[in-house]
Amino acid sequence: MKTTDRFIDGNTAVAYSVAQTMNAIHQHARIIGIVSGYPITPNTEVLKVLNQAIEEERLTAVFRNATSEHAGFGILKGAALLGVPAFTASSSQGIALGVEELMDIAFKRLPIVLFCASRAVGGLNILNDLSDMTRLLVKSGWVVLVANTGQEAYDLMPIAFGLANTAQLPVVVCLDGFRETHRSRNVGLEENQKFLKFFQDVGWVRHTNLADKEHPTVTGQLFTDNMYEELTYAHHRAIQSVGTRHYMDGIGETDLFRHIAERFCLAFGRQESYDVVSEFEITDAKLIIVSVGSFDWTVRSAVRELRDAGIPAGALSVRLVVPFPYDLIKDLLRGRKAVVVIDRSFDPDTGYFLEKVRHALYDTPEHERPAIEGTTMALGGRYVRPELLTELLRTTWQNLENDRPLSLPDYADVRR
């Protein structure tokens, strides 16, 4: 079974993967999926390509037009309550409009999959940063995955559907808007048989079906103070274990993602499995740069320059954002000299990922705890030259070597 390289953009890669995934689920479980949504830049092409595939009978699914993102999420919620595979795509203000439904979908534990082309929120900017992820999605109760390229987004879609169904939780896959959704590069498209093999392996269970008269189900009822906190705690535990304690004894924390990703690699013949983080040159690194999303490629360019200059730098890119892999981050960063965290979203206080990394390392013994500092950059689509980042990190290393504070600016690329 061959892989075919196609020169396509990230949005098209996502749409192709969703179509192949839904066809495989239909072939395996005899369930027709549903796609709904409302167009918003920069991911309109995803819904357009899927709609066209349905019209041309290349995708066995139903497309339902929505009057807004809020309505689109509502349509999918109703379908998911019938046990139907459900997908949509949105960004920024569209996700903000649908937050009410996002919260309800999460609390009802409905395995809906969302693709988010990440971009700025508010301030009238449609270009890329991670604001919709960190300000709208990470606190919504959804599992959050991040792809760095169109190829990763293509691969993560079947993983997201398998993870959502196994964990009985909604999953969102984020890809940098414009920077990757509109960038064309070679993407390896897999044969349909591999998608079918994957779902034959991980399975597809119709957890909820309100139309099943033999097993009546009630949903949407009011929970008062004698039960609501217990249900909320159960949801919290499900997120932290990605649902595995209900279905796979002995697999906990982020291991369900790894389990599904390993099954994907076996079905698709991949040599390396997707892990919850992506590592680059960290074996002997004393200075580690942590980032999220496609900015990892800029970081890697800077790391190469630093290593050529004799500075032992390395990079980590976080792929599983919710639940955050605290233990793994702690194990990878302890014993280093310094950690620099790069945030790409507005936060009225400290950067979102800087706080996450600090939390991961807070109880590390003092002799193993690295100096931790962070900076915010590349907001609203601003291009950051690798030379700027390299010089910033070189100065950071020099400060460290001379026992001076790291002294990173809050916003490293602001014009002053």
C-alpha positions as CSV (number, residue, x, y, z in Angstrom):
1,M,0.0,0.0,0.0
2,K,1.7,3.2,-1.2
3,T,1.8,6.7,0.1
4,T,1.1,9.4,-2.6
5,D,2.8,12.8,-2.2
6,R,0.6,15.7,-3.1
7,F,1.6,19.4,-3.1
8,I,-1.3,20.8,-1.1
9,D,-2.0,23.3,1.7
10,G,-2.8,22.5,5.3
11,N,-6.5,23.1,5.0
12,T,-6.8,20.7,2.1
13,A,-4.7,18.1,3.9
14,V,-7.1,18.3,6.9
15,A,-10.2,17.9,4.6
16,Y,-8.8,14.9,2.8
17,S,-7.9,13.2,6.1
18,V,-11.4,13.9,7.6
19,A,-13.0,12.5,4.4
20,Q,-10.9,9.3,4.5
21,T,-11.5,9.0,8.3
22,M,-15.3,9.3,8.0
23,N,-15.4,6.9,5.1
24,A,-13.4,4.3,7.1
25,I,-15.7,4.7,10.1
26,H,-18.7,4.2,7.8
27,Q,-17.1,1.1,6.3
28,H,-16.2,-0.4,9.6
29,A,-19.1,0.6,11.9
30,R,-21.8,1.3,9.3
31,I,-22.5,4.7,10.7
32,I,-22.8,7.8,8.4
33,G,-21.0,10.9,9.8
34,I,-22.0,14.5,9.8
35,V,-20.1,17.7,8.9
36,S,-21.5,21.1,9.9
37,G,-20.2,24.6,10.4
38,Y,-20.0,28.2,9.3
39,P,-17.2,29.7,7.1
40,I,-14.6,31.8,8.8
41,T,-11.0,32.7,7.7
42,P,-8.6,31.0,7.7
43,N,-10.2,27.5,7.6
44,T,-13.2,28.0,5.2
45,E,-11.5,25.7,2.6
46,V,-11.8,22.7,5.0
47,L,-15.6,22.8,5.0
48,K,-15.7,23.7,1.3
49,V,-13.6,20.7,0.3
50,L,-15.7,18.4,2.5
51,N,-19.0,19.7,1.1
52,Q,-17.7,19.2,-2.4
53,A,-16.6,15.6,-1.6
54,I,-20.1,14.9,-0.3
55,E,-21.7,16.4,-3.4
56,E,-19.5,14.3,-5.6
57,E,-20.2,11.2,-3.5
58,R,-16.6,10.7,-2.6
59,L,-17.5,11.1,1.1
60,T,-20.3,9.1,2.7
61,A,-21.5,11.8,5.2
62,V,-24.2,14.5,5.6
63,F,-23.4,18.2,5.4
64,R,-25.6,20.6,7.3
65,N,-25.3,24.3,6.7
66,A,-25.4,26.4,9.9
67,T,-26.5,30.0,10.4
68,S,-23.6,30.6,12.8
69,E,-20.8,28.7,14.6
70,H,-23.1,28.4,17.7
71,A,-25.7,26.8,15.5
72,G,-23.1,24.5,13.9
73,F,-21.9,23.2,17.3
74,G,-25.6,22.7,18.2
75,I,-26.2,20.6,15.1
76,L,-23.2,18.4,15.8
77,K,-24.2,18.0,19.5
78,G,-27.6,16.6,18.4
79,A,-26.0,14.3,16.0
80,A,-23.4,13.1,18.5
81,L,-26.2,12.3,21.0
82,L,-27.4,9.8,18.3
83,G,-23.9,8.2,18.2
84,V,-22.9,9.8,14.9
85,P,-19.3,10.8,14.1
86,A,-19.3,14.6,13.9
87,F,-16.8,17.1,12.6
88,T,-16.5,20.9,12.2
89,A,-13.9,23.5,11.6
90,S,-13.6,27.0,13.1
91,S,-11.3,29.8,14.4
92,S,-11.1,32.7,16.7
93,Q,-14.4,34.7,16.9
94,G,-16.3,31.7,15.6
95,I,-15.1,29.6,18.5
96,A,-15.9,32.5,20.8
97,L,-19.4,32.6,19.5
98,G,-19.8,28.8,20.1
99,V,-18.2,28.7,23.6
100,E,-21.6,28.0,25.2
101,E,-22.0,24.9,23.1
102,L,-18.4,23.9,23.5
103,M,-18.8,23.8,27.3
104,D,-22.0,21.7,27.0
105,I,-20.5,19.3,24.5
106,A,-17.6,18.7,26.9
107,F,-19.8,18.1,29.9
108,K,-22.0,15.7,28.0
109,R,-18.8,13.8,27.0
110,L,-19.6,13.9,23.3
111,P,-16.8,12.7,20.9
112,I,-17.0,15.5,18.5
113,V,-13.8,16.5,16.6
114,L,-13.0,20.2,15.8
115,F,-10.3,21.6,13.6
116,C,-9.1,25.0,14.7
117,A,-7.0,27.1,12.3
118,S,-5.4,29.2,15.1
119,R,-5.5,33.0,14.9
120,A,-5.8,36.1,17.0
121,V,-8.9,36.8,19.0
122,G,-10.4,40.3,19.0
123,G,-8.5,43.5,18.2
124,L,-9.6,43.0,14.6
125,N,-6.8,40.8,13.4
126,I,-7.3,37.6,11.3
127,L,-3.7,36.5,11.3
128,N,-1.9,33.8,13.2
129,D,-1.1,33.4,16.9
130,L,-2.4,30.9,19.5
131,S,-5.0,33.2,21.3
132,D,-8.1,31.2,20.3
133,M,-6.4,28.1,21.8
134,T,-5.2,29.5,25.1
135,R,-8.1,31.9,25.7
136,L,-11.0,29.8,24.5
137,L,-10.2,26.1,24.0
138,V,-7.8,25.0,26.8
139,K,-10.4,25.7,29.6
140,S,-13.4,24.4,27.6
141,G,-13.1,20.7,28.7
142,W,-11.9,19.5,25.3
143,V,-8.7,17.5,24.6
144,V,-6.4,19.8,22.7
145,L,-3.8,18.6,20.1
146,V,-1.5,20.8,18.1
147,A,0.0,20.0,14.6
148,N,3.1,21.8,13.4
149,T,2.6,21.1,9.7
150,G,0.0,20.1,7.2
151,Q,1.4,16.5,7.3
152,E,1.0,16.4,11.1
153,A,-2.6,17.7,10.8
154,Y,-3.4,15.1,8.2
155,D,-2.0,12.4,10.5
156,L,-3.6,13.7,13.7
157,M,-7.2,13.7,12.3
158,P,-7.8,9.9,12.5
159,I,-5.9,9.9,15.8
160,A,-8.3,12.6,17.1
161,F,-11.4,10.6,16.0
162,G,-10.0,7.4,17.6
163,L,-9.0,9.3,20.8
164,A,-12.4,11.0,21.0
165,N,-14.4,7.8,20.6
166,T,-12.2,5.8,23.0
167,A,-12.1,8.4,25.7
168,Q,-15.6,9.7,25.1
169,L,-14.4,13.2,25.1
170,P,-14.4,16.0,22.4
171,V,-11.0,16.6,20.7
172,V,-9.7,19.7,18.9
173,V,-6.7,19.7,16.5
174,C,-5.1,23.1,16.1
175,L,-2.9,24.2,13.2
176,D,-1.4,27.7,12.7
177,G,-3.7,29.8,10.6
178,F,-2.3,31.1,7.3
179,R,1.2,30.1,8.4
180,E,0.4,26.4,7.8
181,T,-3.3,26.3,6.7
182,H,-2.4,28.2,3.5
183,R,1.2,27.0,3.0
184,S,1.5,24.3,0.3
185,R,4.1,21.6,0.7
186,N,4.3,17.9,-0.1
187,V,1.9,15.9,2.1
188,G,2.0,12.1,2.0
189,L,-1.6,10.9,1.4
190,E,-2.3,7.4,2.6
191,E,-4.6,4.8,0.9
192,N,-8.1,4.4,2.2
193,Q,-7.4,0.8,3.3
194,K,-4.9,2.1,5.9
195,F,-7.6,4.2,7.5
196,L,-9.9,1.2,7.6
197,K,-7.2,-0.9,9.2
198,F,-6.7,1.7,11.8
199,F,-10.3,1.8,12.9
200,Q,-10.6,-2.0,12.7
201,D,-7.8,-2.0,15.3
202,V,-8.9,0.8,17.7
203,G,-12.6,0.2,17.1
204,W,-15.6,2.5,17.0
205,V,-18.2,2.3,19.8
206,R,-21.6,4.0,19.6
207,H,-21.5,5.2,23.2
208,T,-24.7,7.3,23.1
209,N,-27.8,6.9,21.0
210,L,-30.9,8.6,22.2
211,A,-32.8,6.9,19.4
212,D,-32.1,3.4,20.9
213,K,-35.4,2.4,22.3
214,E,-34.1,-0.8,23.9
215,H,-31.6,1.2,26.0
216,P,-33.3,4.5,26.8
217,T,-31.0,7.4,27.7
218,V,-31.7,10.8,29.3
219,T,-29.5,13.9,28.7
220,G,-29.6,17.6,29.5
221,Q,-31.2,17.2,32.9
222,L,-30.6,19.7,35.7
223,F,-27.9,18.7,38.3
224,T,-28.1,20.5,41.7
225,D,-25.5,20.8,44.4
226,N,-26.0,17.2,45.6
227,M,-24.5,15.8,42.3
228,Y,-23.0,18.6,40.1
229,E,-19.6,18.7,41.8
230,E,-19.2,14.9,41.5
231,L,-20.0,15.0,37.8
232,T,-17.5,17.9,37.4
233,Y,-14.8,15.9,39.2
234,A,-15.5,12.9,37.0
235,H,-15.0,15.1,33.9
236,H,-11.8,16.4,35.4
237,R,-10.5,12.9,36.0
238,A,-11.5,11.9,32.5
239,I,-9.5,14.8,31.0
240,Q,-6.5,14.1,33.1
241,S,-6.5,10.4,32.1
242,V,-8.0,11.2,28.7
243,G,-10.9,8.8,29.7
244,T,-8.7,5.7,29.9
245,R,-9.6,4.6,33.4
246,H,-13.1,3.8,32.1
247,Y,-11.9,1.6,29.2
248,M,-8.3,0.5,29.6
249,D,-7.1,-0.3,33.1
250,G,-3.5,0.4,33.6
251,I,-3.2,3.1,31.0
252,G,-3.3,6.5,32.5
253,E,-2.5,10.2,32.1
254,T,-1.3,10.9,28.5
255,D,-0.8,7.2,27.7
256,L,-4.1,6.9,25.8
257,F,-2.9,9.4,23.3
258,R,0.3,7.4,22.9
259,H,-1.6,4.1,22.6
260,I,-3.9,5.5,19.8
261,A,-0.8,7.1,18.1
262,E,1.0,3.8,18.2
263,R,-1.9,2.0,16.6
264,F,-2.0,4.7,13.9
265,C,1.7,4.1,13.2
266,L,1.2,0.3,13.0
267,A,-1.8,0.7,10.6
268,F,0.0,3.3,8.4
269,G,3.4,1.7,8.4
270,R,5.2,4.6,10.1
271,Q,8.6,4.1,11.7
272,E,8.2,6.7,14.4
273,S,5.1,7.3,16.6
274,Y,3.7,10.7,17.5
275,D,4.5,11.5,21.1
276,V,3.0,14.2,23.3
277,V,6.0,16.4,22.7
278,S,8.5,16.7,19.8
279,E,12.2,16.8,20.8
280,F,15.1,18.3,18.9
281,E,18.7,18.1,19.9
282,I,18.0,17.8,23.7
283,T,20.2,14.9,24.6
284,D,23.1,17.1,25.8
285,A,21.3,20.4,25.8
286,K,21.7,22.8,28.7
287,L,19.5,25.5,27.3
288,I,16.0,24.3,26.2
289,I,13.5,26.3,24.3
290,V,9.9,25.3,24.7
291,S,7.3,26.3,22.0
292,V,4.0,25.2,20.6
293,G,3.0,24.9,16.9
294,S,4.8,25.7,13.7
295,F,7.1,28.3,15.5
296,D,9.1,25.2,16.4
297,W,10.7,25.4,13.0
298,T,12.0,28.9,13.8
299,V,13.2,27.7,17.1
300,R,15.0,24.7,15.5
301,S,16.8,27.1,13.1
302,A,18.0,29.2,16.1
303,V,19.1,26.0,17.9
304,R,21.2,25.0,14.9
305,E,22.9,28.4,14.9
306,L,23.5,28.3,18.6
307,R,25.0,24.8,18.5
308,D,27.3,25.8,15.7
309,A,28.5,28.6,18.0
310,G,29.2,26.0,20.8
311,I,26.1,26.7,22.8
312,P,24.4,23.4,23.9
313,A,20.8,24.3,23.0
314,G,17.8,22.1,22.3
315,A,14.1,22.5,21.6
316,L,10.8,21.0,22.8
317,S,7.5,21.4,21.0
318,V,4.3,20.5,22.9
319,R,1.8,18.5,20.9
320,L,-0.7,17.4,23.6
321,V,-1.7,20.7,25.3
322,V,-4.7,19.4,27.2
323,P,-4.1,17.4,29.3
324,F,-0.7,19.0,29.7
325,P,2.1,16.5,30.1
326,Y,3.5,17.8,33.4
327,D,5.4,14.7,34.4
328,L,7.1,14.3,31.0
329,I,8.0,18.0,30.8
330,K,9.5,17.7,34.3
331,D,11.6,14.6,33.4
332,L,12.9,16.2,30.2
333,L,13.8,19.6,31.7
334,R,15.2,18.7,35.2
335,G,18.9,19.1,35.4
336,R,19.2,21.6,32.6
337,K,20.8,25.0,33.2
338,A,17.9,27.1,31.7
339,V,14.5,26.9,30.0
340,V,13.1,29.6,27.8
341,V,9.4,29.3,27.0
342,I,7.9,31.1,24.0
343,D,4.3,32.1,24.2
344,R,2.4,33.3,21.1
345,S,-0.9,34.5,22.7
346,F,-2.0,37.5,24.7
347,D,-2.2,36.9,28.4
348,P,-3.0,39.8,30.9
349,D,-0.6,38.2,33.3
350,T,2.2,35.7,32.6
351,G,2.3,33.6,29.4
352,Y,0.1,30.6,29.4
353,F,2.8,28.0,28.6
354,L,5.3,29.7,30.8
355,E,3.0,29.1,33.8
356,K,2.5,25.5,32.7
357,V,6.2,24.8,32.5
358,R,6.8,26.5,35.9
359,H,4.1,24.3,37.4
360,A,5.7,21.2,36.0
361,L,9.0,22.1,37.6
362,Y,7.9,23.7,40.9
363,D,8.7,20.7,43.2
364,T,11.9,19.8,41.4
365,P,14.9,19.7,43.9
366,E,16.8,23.0,43.8
367,H,20.0,21.4,42.5
368,E,18.0,20.0,39.5
369,R,15.7,23.0,38.9
370,P,16.7,25.1,35.8
371,A,16.3,28.8,35.6
372,I,13.0,29.4,33.8
373,E,12.0,32.5,31.9
374,G,9.6,33.3,29.1
375,T,8.7,35.8,26.4
376,T,5.8,36.5,24.2
377,M,6.3,37.1,20.4
378,A,4.8,36.6,16.9
379,L,1.3,37.9,17.8
380,G,-1.2,38.7,15.1
381,G,0.9,37.0,12.4
382,R,4.1,39.0,13.0
383,Y,7.1,37.3,11.4
384,V,10.0,36.7,13.7
385,R,13.4,36.5,12.0
386,P,15.4,33.5,13.2
387,E,18.3,35.9,13.7
388,L,16.3,37.9,16.2
389,L,15.5,34.7,18.2
390,T,19.1,33.5,17.9
391,E,20.5,36.7,19.3
392,L,18.0,36.7,22.1
393,L,18.9,33.2,23.1
394,R,22.7,33.9,22.8
395,T,22.3,36.9,25.2
396,T,20.3,34.6,27.5
397,W,23.1,32.1,27.6
398,Q,25.7,34.7,28.2
399,N,23.8,36.0,31.2
400,L,23.5,32.5,32.5
401,E,27.2,31.9,32.1
402,N,28.0,35.1,33.9
403,D,25.6,34.4,36.8
404,R,23.3,37.2,35.8
405,P,19.5,37.0,35.6
406,L,18.2,35.8,32.2
407,S,16.4,39.1,31.8
408,L,14.1,38.2,28.9
409,P,11.8,41.0,27.8
410,D,8.0,40.3,28.2
411,Y,7.4,41.0,24.5
412,A,10.7,40.2,22.6
413,D,9.7,41.5,19.2
414,V,7.8,44.7,20.1
415,R,9.1,47.8,18.3
416,R,10.5,50.2,20.9
